[in-house]
């Protein structure tokens, strides 16, 4: 089964990683960044070696987000992000093919142990099964 495994973050987290502390997160050092990237690279290499990794990417900071909706007239309304009321946004993801939900949960628990500076916020790792196109309609009707 395929799964989308996601990590979340805020603009303040990205700012902290570039050395700017905030009330919600301490500034990250170069060593903190190096440890985080080495940790994630090891996970990615292990998942590639096991054949479970389909894709995985870190995403650009939330301030580079664009939201596209429809106005009352049906025309696109485009807003650059992040919205002040928006907390966490998607910071990175993996698309994995694992034998079971238990296996992808093991991987998520490993990701959750990513090193970070003392006092940095911790977010859950989110797992969502990916509906296969052939069975999506049936799965929506009978969850």
FENNOR-V758636 format. One line per field, one symbol per residue. psi: psi as a letter, one per 30 degrees, with the letter a starting at -180 (. if undefined). A space follows every 10 residues. Layout:
# FENNOR-V758636
psi->???
This chain:
# FENNOR-V758636
psi->kkkkkkklll eeeeeefggj llffklkkle eeeeeeeeee eeeeeeeeef gfkelkkkll lefgkkkkak lfgflkjkkk alkefkcklk fllkjkjlfl eeefeeeeee efgkkllkfk kkklkkkkkk kkeegeeeee ei.
